Amino acid sequence: MPAALPTTLAPGAEVRVGTASVRRLADGTVEGCDAHGCSRVRVPPSVEARVLPAPASRRLLRVDYVYVEFEEPIHASPGDLIWFHAPLELEVTLGGVPALRLSTSRVKYTLVGDIVDGVICRYHKSPVYLGDPPPRMEGLALAAVEVDGDPGILPGAGVGLAVSTLYRGEDGSIYYSLQRLEIEGGTATLRSTRRPPRRGLVEVRRPPRRRPALHQALQPLILRLVEAG
Amino acid sequence: MPVSNILAGLRVVDVLSAVAILVVGVIFAYIVRLLMRRSVAARLPPGTYKPLENLVFYSIVATAIVLALYPLGLNLSSLVVAGGLASLAVGLAAQNSLGNLISGVFLLIEQPLRVGDPVAIGDVSGVVVNISLLSTTIRTWDGTLVRIPNNTVFGGEIVNFYRTRARRVEFTIGIHYASSIKTAVDAIMKLMEEHPYCLVNPKPEVFVEEYADSSVNLRVRCWAPPQVWFSTKVELQTRLKETLEAAGVEIPYPQLDLHIKSAEEPVRVKLEGGGSPA
């Protein structure tokens, strides 16, 4: 049974999500491991340790976007809602202070755009679904883009991490906030919203963090489309 | 108007006004700097914020100085005339400093480098730790601080290793002629695909670069974010040997085939410290 996040770790307890695990030893020490290593923080047992879902923006490198390549390109029309799986991270807070960041899947990066003006994004490959949300996959979040503008063939989509919010479903699935994708003249521009991608989701409250730099928050992600025909 | 005439006609009120304008201007500059530090500094990268702060601060101070001259009956054009030969002498003496100052202003405006950027300026290579109006300070890779006049920085060749989104990691590895090229290429590609910093796009690549004397040389290329370029290169090169060994690919020593044309006469071998040849 996958862990329901957020959760509190009592001494002796362990949480496993995807490739990440967080363990609290009897003396209060917190140990977190993922595919890229393990870290330990010594902390008294009286201090509360919480494990929260977090956007996939901090493990190894700090990035503002996830780029998800679809297993097959998809034809997108205005008004379509396209669903896919996106990577997720876990944040371990000790007494409300962020202490560890772990990835629930293997970390990989890609460049979207060219060498000079492009954006380094967290990379993930996922099946793509049209209309209804796909089934939950262990260690991954769900994301949706709402298509606007012209029809086009999309090889992938993105999730803006700097301004997006996480939501939790009744079954424990974690969702990124809805993304809007405007297709125009062979390029698609991604913008994040703070709206949930479906009804009945509850916002995951996270400890306050530094606001993203203005230029990061306002910078849209420009995706190149697969040329039709 | 001669300077002596101006000084003779000065009233205490004018002098006080000039000092007041100057003091208010400087205080205003400090207040603006404080407000910027509280509201803007957190929203901008340090490399962008610091030059902006310097530019705003010194612009306000310079404006205050110019405004403070008016109650004294001076303006910039009269100052230039009044300065006469003295200005010329000072100007010549301060030519280098003025050059550095102007280059510093251009560096702050154009920003070919920012604080924290790894750069190479001429023979000096390292991380930028400060850009002031007169000089730029670089911390070299071995930890020493080098102060370079802004004239030299602006007029010279600046290589900025951060002003690109990705940087290519590249090296050559030789495999034995008896080993399979395909096996080696597949093993190296897998290593790069599993490495988090080897970007998916631009794609990594491995190809035969040269059929050399002792080995088939493969060129290995992948792109990495500039801030982890060096660690990616070091890690790939370190893991490459064990990856190839695990795949059964041999990395050869330099070798030389010796062909003996005639086998009729015995080959004479001299032993070190031994007696007569065998």
HADDOCK unambig.tbl for C-alpha pairs under 7 A between the chains (distance, minus, plus):
assign (segid A and resid 107 and name CA) (segid B and resid 196 and name CA) 5.53 0.50 0.50
assign (segid A and resid 108 and name CA) (segid B and resid 196 and name CA) 4.30 0.50 0.50
assign (segid A and resid 108 and name CA) (segid B and resid 197 and name CA) 6.49 0.50 0.50
assign (segid A and resid 109 and name CA) (segid B and resid 196 and name CA) 6.29 0.50 0.50
assign (segid A and resid 109 and name CA) (segid B and resid 197 and name CA) 6.16 0.50 0.50
assign (segid A and resid 109 and name CA) (segid B and resid 199 and name CA) 5.28 0.50 0.50
assign (segid A and resid 109 and name CA) (segid B and resid 200 and name CA) 6.49 0.50 0.50
assign (segid A and resid 110 and name CA) (segid B and resid 199 and name CA) 4.60 0.50 0.50
assign (segid A and resid 110 and name CA) (segid B and resid 200 and name CA) 4.86 0.50 0.50
assign (segid A and resid 110 and name CA) (segid B and resid 201 and name CA) 5.20 0.50 0.50
assign (segid A and resid 111 and name CA) (segid B and resid 199 and name CA) 6.72 0.50 0.50
assign (segid A and resid 111 and name CA) (segid B and resid 201 and name CA) 5.44 0.50 0.50
assign (segid A and resid 111 and name CA) (segid B and resid 202 and name CA) 6.90 0.50 0.50
assign (segid A and resid 115 and name CA) (segid B and resid 164 and name CA) 5.96 0.50 0.50
assign (segid A and resid 115 and name CA) (segid B and resid 165 and name CA) 5.27 0.50 0.50
assign (segid A and resid 115 and name CA) (segid B and resid 166 and name CA) 5.94 0.50 0.50
assign (segid A and resid 116 and name CA) (segid B and resid 164 and name CA) 5.12 0.50 0.50
assign (segid A and resid 116 and name CA) (segid B and resid 165 and name CA) 5.87 0.50 0.50
assign (segid A and resid 118 and name CA) (segid B and resid 165 and name CA) 6.37 0.50 0.50
assign (segid A and resid 119 and name CA) (segid B and resid 165 and name CA) 6.74 0.50 0.50
assign (segid A and resid 120 and name CA) (segid B and resid 165 and name CA) 6.79 0.50 0.50
assign (segid A and resid 212 and name CA) (segid B and resid 43 and name CA) 6.75 0.50 0.50
assign (segid A and resid 213 and name CA) (segid B and resid 43 and name CA) 4.24 0.50 0.50
assign (segid A and resid 213 and name CA) (segid B and resid 44 and name CA) 5.52 0.50 0.50
assign (segid A and resid 214 and name CA) (segid B and resid 43 and name CA) 5.79 0.50 0.50
